């Protein structure tokens, strides 16, 4: 098995189950044109996020890490009319691209983009009385994942689903001696979930067009 095989399988699944979508395709094109890194979720992963949000019955979603708004569009579609997504982006230039992509998808009324480092904007959400969120998607800088989890718990309720992206780090997450700040951040994040009395959690490895990676899921149980 190799990357070519994983991509071929993902292409098959996407062709069969996640047909081409003009707004999402345009968002990817705009991201590439703006020179942003190709860190967006794959189409079938975006559809998975949408389905999880719909299964959750989520009407209020928090996304930590907007990039060009690709996953934001999937989540905003999931909440439906009357629902809302608050998405946090540290880079103003990326936020501008995301805002245009979200507007092109006709979802501006459902999405609020807050610009600034998440470690600074998350406390403001609490101060603004934004809690609780039904689903929280953590997809930002990995060294700060433990801090994002701490804030997420303050913005959650019993039953909130917290999803963490990119937690496998190409397998390096299993190395306790790693000196990579991203790996250290993810390992601390996983350790916090394992020990936290309010959470029931798991993590899954994945392969596909985005390579070898995976995600974590934690349910707030108390």
N, C-alpha and C positions, 0 to 999 in steps of 0.2 A: 504494500500500500504506500502511496506517495501523494504529494500535493496535487499532481495532475488528476489522479483518481478522485481525490476528495472534491476537487473543483467540478469535475464532470458529474459527480453524483449531486452536488449542490445545484448545478445548472439544470439537471433533470427534475429535481424536486421543485425548483423555482418555476420552471416552464410549466409544470403540471399544476402546481398549487398556489403559486404567487405570481400571477400574470403581470406583465409590464404595466407600470402605472406612470402616467405623464408627470405628475407632480413629484413623485419620488425620484424618477429618472432625472428630472430637471434639477432636483436638489443635489444629486450626485455630480451632475455635470457642472453645476455652479461651484460646488466644493472644489472640484479638480481645477476649474478655471481660476479660482482664487488662490490656488497653491496650498490648500489645506491638506494635512496628512490624511491618508485613506484609512482612518480609524473608525469609520462608521460601521454599524452592524451590517451583516449580510441581509439581503431581502427576506430569506426564510427565518432569520433570527429576528428581524423586525416584526414579521408576522407572528412569531412566537410571543414577543412582548405584547403585541396587540391582543392575542388570544388570552394570555395570562391576565392582562388588565380587565378584559371582558369577563373572564371567569371569576375574577375578584369582585366584579361589579363596581370597579373603581370609577368614581366621579371626580376625585381630586388626586392628582399625581404630582410628585416632586421628582425632577430629573436633575442630577448633579453632573454636569458636563454636557454642554449643548452641541459643541462643534458646529456643524453646518445645519443642524436641525433635522437630520434624517430620521433618527429614532424618535425625535419629538413629534414629527408628523404621525408616525405610527401610533404613538401614545395618545395624541390629541384626537385622532379618529376613534380610538377605543373609548374615550370618555363620553362621546356623543354630545348632542345638544344639551346645554346646561352644565356640562362638565368643564373642568379646567386643568391645565398643566402649568406648573411653575417650573421653569428650567433655568439653571444657574450656569453662567459662562464667564470665565475670567478674562478672556481676550475680547476687547471691543470690536475688533475687525471680524472675528469669527461670529460674534453676536449679530453683526450687521448682515453677514451672509445668511445666517440662520433666519433672521427676521424676514428677509426677502423670500426665502424658500417657504417659510410658513405662510406668508401672505399669498404666495403663488398657489399654495394648496388650499386657500380659502379658510384658514384656521386661525387667523390672528385673534379673533374674538375669544378663542379658547385658551390661548397661550400667553403667558407673561414671561418675558425674558428679563432676568435680573443680572446685570453685568457687574463683575467684581469677583475677587477670590472667594470661593465657596466658604472657606473658613471665616470670612467676614460677613457674607450674605446670609449664611444659615442662622446665626444668632438673631439677625434682623427679622427673619421669618417668624421666629418665636415671639419677638417683641411686637410684631404686627398682628399677632393672634392668628397666624395662617394655619396652624395645626387644627385637626389632625389630617394627614394624608392617608389615602387608602393603599397607595402603592408608591414605593420610592425606588428609583433606579439610579444606582451609583456607578458612574462611568467617567471618572475624572482622574486626576493624578494619583497614582497608587500609593505613594508614600503617606498621603493624608487619609487613606481609607479608614484607619481606625478613628480619626477625628470625625470623619463624615458619618460613621456608624453611631458614634456617641450623639451627634446632633440629630441624626435620623430618629433615634429612639425617643428623643424629646418631641419630635414632630409626628410621632406615630400614635396609634391606638391599638388596643387588642384587636387582632385580625389583620393589621397592616402587613403587606408583603414587601420585603426589602430584597432587591435583586442587585448583586454585584457583578460587574462584567470584567472580563480579562483577568481571571484569577489564577490561571495555570502557568502563565509566563513561560511558555514553551517547555514545561516540565520542571523548571527551576524552582517552583514553589515547594517542591519536596525536599529541597536542599537546605538544611538548617544552618549550614555554614556560609550560605550565599552572602556576599557583601553588596549586592545590587539593591539599591534603595527601593525599587519597585517590588522586588521579591520580599524584602523585609516588611514593607508596608502591607502586602497582601497576607503574609504569614501572621502578622499581628492582628489583622482584620479577621482572619479565620479563627485564630485563637480566642479573640474576643467573643465571636459568635458561639464558639464551643462552650465557653465558660459562662456566658451571660444567662441569668435565670429567666429573663423575659423572652428568650429566643429559642425556637426549634429550627435547626438549620441543616442544610446539606450543600454539597458542591458537586458539579458534574464536569467531566472532561468532554470536549467536543473537537471534531475535525470538520473541515469544510473549506469553502473558497477563501475564508479568512485565515486558514492555517490551523495549527494546533493550539487550542485555547480551552476556555470553559467559563462557567459562571457559578455563582453561589446564590442560594435562595434561603431566606430566613423569614419565618412567620412569628410575629409578635404574639405571644401567648398569655402575657399577663402585664 
